[in-house]
Amino acid sequence: MWTREQLLPLARSHPAALVDIILALQEHVHVLQQRVNAVESRLAQNSANSSKPPSFDGYAKPTPKSLRKKSGLRSGGQRGHPGRTLPPASTPDVILLHRLMRCPCGCGASLHRQPVLRHENRQVFDLPPQKLLVTEHRVEVKRCPNSGREVSAAFPAGVTAPTQYGPRFNAWLVYLRGQQLLPLQRISQMSADLFGRLVSEATVHAAVTAASHALAGFEATVADLIAQAPIAHADETGLRVAGRLHWLHVVSTKTLTWYGVHRARGSTAIEHFALLPRFFGRLIHDCLHAYFKLTCRHGLCNAHLLRELTFLHEVLHQTWAKRMLDLLLRMHRSVAACTARAGLSAAPQRAAWTRKYQAVVREGFAENPAPHPPPRPRPQGRPKHTKAHNLLRRLRQHECSVLAFLYDSRVPFSNNQGEQDLRMMKVQQKISGAFRTLEGAQSFARIRAYLSTVRKNQRDVFQETVAALTGQPFMPSVAL
């Protein structure tokens, strides 16, 4: 640390040395300021202005600020809404007749011989007493008159042990594990509370494994259908497996869901699964570099871009970011209104919107000129840019992918479908923690893909789980 007494003589005798000291200190201050800015920017990130999940916010959650405009309507059901209530059953299981023997008006007259004018009905829906139905299979054993040996009839298919659980009970275990995401211990507790049978973790694991093996054909069918789909969504999220970081990949449509678990996040995993390399439709994603190596067309998730623009506007005070945010939202509303009015073939003012988009990008570059080269080159890697400059380069380089929703009304504005298909898998981790083995994670992913696809196709999840365990899983036939 230089003192005033040291610098004054140096300034008189060696001014050039003083200049070198000032320049070195200036460079050091610049580096420290960059570090401070990076730390402040990182601390200012939350789920509203970045890709961080809501759990990242902790207890200091930001005030909700939706980008949607108010409709002016009151909350709740609107005028003309049909409403829903518990409808009566046309064929009740039990009918209890309550006879009227004495007049309840106060006179106490006997009504024993009076004819019944009509019946008034009220129905109560309730659960029957829960118990397991035990079916004992007995086969006859006889002696062969020719060989003298004892022979017996065959047990039904699937009855292989002295005592075992049936397909409906195993399907219930798979449903609790795969659809309701219950941990193994809570499944055992629920079975004991409802049926008086404390199932072991091994029993639940065996049911899940059996379901996974039964769905191998389903997984291959879904992959083939997605490869033929015109639009698909892709996303990925971290998954703890056997104490190490893995990645859960999803490729989905409105009616299909496919999951894969791999150690890698990018091209290595994509090539390993061999699904996206044979997809030639339009892939909606969040701009992961590995996706752009594919030969398909692309569409970027504008919800991610809006969050980044919100951060640049609110934290870094970039004026162009607010203009781009508003422009993208106006484009989205215009496309939605035009589609609702004239159908998918409608053509909004695409050229005019594109010119406005390019003008805002130019404004952004004018507000964020290219940084001067550092005095010492970086030892390796690409030159470092600011968040604003990186986003601007992405908006310019991938303009066609950002505005894909503008030129094709079938293309969604965001990757919400892919994010929704990943969301419950993150909930599973919060409830049950990490997976112990890679095989267990893959089995769970395959079952979850089946249950998600079944629900998307508006079929009964439990009944289709029973069908899978009996060798007849639901097989989708069309990719939408």
C-alpha positions, 0 to 999 in steps of 0.5 A, spaced: 500 500 500 503 506 497 502 512 502 502 520 500 509 521 503 512 515 498 508 518 492 510 525 492 517 524 491 516 519 486 512 524 482 517 529 482 523 524 480 520 518 476 513 521 474 513 515 469 513 510 474 507 513 478 503 513 471 505 505 471 502 504 479 496 508 477 494 504 471 496 498 475 491 500 480 486 502 475 486 495 472 486 492 479 480 496 481 476 494 474 477 487 476 474 488 483 468 492 480 467 486 475 467 481 481 462 485 485 458 486 479 457 479 478 456 477 485 450 483 486 447 480 479 447 473 482 444 475 489 439 479 485 437 473 481 430 469 483 425 465 480 422 471 476 428 474 473 432 468 471 431 460 470 432 459 477 426 454 480 422 457 486 425 453 491 431 457 490 428 463 493 427 461 500 423 465 504 425 471 501 420 470 495 419 476 490 413 479 490 409 476 484 409 480 478 405 476 472 406 478 465 399 477 463 394 483 463 388 483 467 382 481 464 377 485 468 373 479 470 372 477 477 375 471 480 371 464 480 366 461 475 364 466 469 356 467 467 354 461 463 359 457 466 356 450 467 359 448 474 360 442 477 356 438 482 356 431 485 351 427 480 346 422 483 348 415 481 342 412 476 343 405 480 345 405 487 349 399 490 344 399 496 337 402 497 335 403 504 327 404 505 325 409 511 318 407 512 313 413 515 308 409 521 306 415 525 304 422 522 310 427 524 306 434 524 304 433 531 297 429 531 300 422 532 296 419 527 297 412 525 299 412 517 300 404 517 294 403 512 295 410 508 298 409 501 305 411 499 304 417 494 311 418 492 319 417 495 324 422 496 331 420 495 338 423 497 344 419 496 350 418 500 357 417 497 362 413 501 367 408 501 366 401 503 370 397 508 377 396 506 380 389 505 384 385 501 380 379 497 383 373 498 382 368 492 385 361 493 386 357 487 385 349 488 387 344 483 385 337 483 391 332 484 389 325 481 393 318 480 395 316 473 392 309 471 397 308 466 403 310 470 401 310 477 404 317 478 400 323 481 398 328 476 395 335 478 391 340 474 395 347 472 394 353 476 392 359 472 397 364 469 401 368 473 399 364 480 406 362 481 407 362 489 404 359 495 401 366 497 402 372 492 399 379 491 395 380 485 395 385 479 390 390 482 394 390 488 401 391 485 398 396 480 396 400 486 403 400 489 405 402 482 400 408 482 402 410 489 410 410 487 409 413 480 403 417 480 403 420 487 410 419 488 410 416 495 416 414 499 416 406 500 415 407 507 409 411 507 406 406 502 408 400 507 404 405 512 398 406 508 397 399 506 397 397 513 392 402 515 387 401 510 388 393 509 392 391 515 398 388 511 404 391 512 408 390 505 415 390 505 420 395 501 422 389 497 414 388 495 414 395 492 420 394 488 418 388 485 412 391 483 415 397 480 420 393 477 415 388 474 411 394 471 418 397 468 419 391 464 412 390 462 413 397 459 419 396 454 415 396 448 411 402 450 417 406 451 420 404 444 413 406 441 413 413 444 420 414 442 418 412 434 412 416 435 415 423 437 420 422 432 415 423 427 411 428 431 411 435 427 413 439 434 416 436 440 419 439 447 425 438 450 428 439 457 433 437 462 434 437 469 439 435 474 437 428 478 441 425 484 443 418 482 447 413 487 450 419 490 452 423 483 449 428 479 445 425 473 441 428 468 433 427 467 432 428 459 424 429 457 422 429 450 414 430 449 408 432 446 401 434 448 399 427 448 406 423 449 412 423 454 418 420 454 424 420 459 431 418 459 436 418 465 444 419 463 450 422 466 451 427 461 447 433 459 448 435 452 450 431 446 453 425 449 446 423 452 442 425 446 446 421 441 446 415 447 438 415 447 438 416 439 431 419 439 432 426 437 437 425 432 432 422 428 427 427 429 426 432 423 420 436 426 421 443 430 424 442 437 422 447 442 427 448 447 431 453 452 437 454 447 442 449 450 447 449 445 447 441 444 440 442 441 443 446 435 447 440 433 441 437 431 438 437 423 431 439 426 428 446 426 428 450 432 424 454 437 426 457 443 422 458 449 420 465 450 419 465 457 426 464 459 428 470 454 422 474 458 425 472 465 432 474 462 430 481 460 426 482 466 433 481 470 436 486 465 431 491 466 430 491 473 437 489 476 441 492 470 437 498 468 437 496 461 432 500 457 432 496 451 430 490 455 424 493 457 422 494 450 424 487 447 420 484 453 414 488 451 415 487 444 415 479 445 408 480 449 405 484 444 407 479 438 404 473 442 398 477 443 397 479 436 398 471 434 393 469 439 388 474 437 389 473 429 389 465 430 382 465 434 379 470 429 382 466 422 385 460 424 392 457 424 393 459 417 392 466 419 398 471 417 399 477 422 404 483 420 410 478 420 414 483 416 413 489 421 414 485 427 420 482 425 423 489 423 421 492 430 424 486 433 431 487 429 430 495 431 430 493 438 436 488 438 440 494 434 438 499 440 441 494 445 447 493 441 448 501 441 447 501 449 452 495 450 458 496 445 463 491 445 468 491 451 475 493 449 480 487 449 483 486 456 490 488 457 492 481 457 489 476 453 485 470 457 489 464 457 483 459 454 476 460 452 472 465 448 472 472 450 468 474 456 461 478 455 456 481 459 449 478 460 446 483 456 451 482 450 450 475 451 443 475 450 443 480 445 448 476 441 443 470 442 437 474 440 441 476 433 443 469 432 437 465 433 432 470 430 428 465 426 428 460 432 425 466 437 420 468 432 418 461 430 411 462 433 410 468 429 411 465 423 408 458 424 401 459 429 402 451 431 409 453 434 408 455 442 410 461 445 414 457 450 417 451 452 411 450 458 410 443 456 417 440 457 417 444 463 411 441 466 413 434 464 419 435 468 416 439 474 413 433 478 420 429 477 423 435 481 417 434 486 419 426 487 426 428 489 423 433 494 419 428 497 423 422 496 430 424 495 435 421 491 435 414 487 439 409 490 441 406 483 441 408 476 436 402 474 431 404 479 431 411 476 430 408 469 425 404 472 421 410 475 422 414 469 419 409 464 413 408 469 412 416 470 412 416 462 407 411 461 403 414 467 404 421 464 402 419 457 396 415 459 393 422 463 394 426 457 390 421 453 385 422 458 385 415 460 384 411 467 391 411 470 389 406 475 386 401 470 391 402 465 396 400 470 393 394 471 393 393 464 400 394 464 401 389 469 397 384 466 401 384 459 396 389 455 399 396 456 396 402 453 399 403 446 398 410 443 398 410 436 398 418 434 403 423 435 400 430 436 
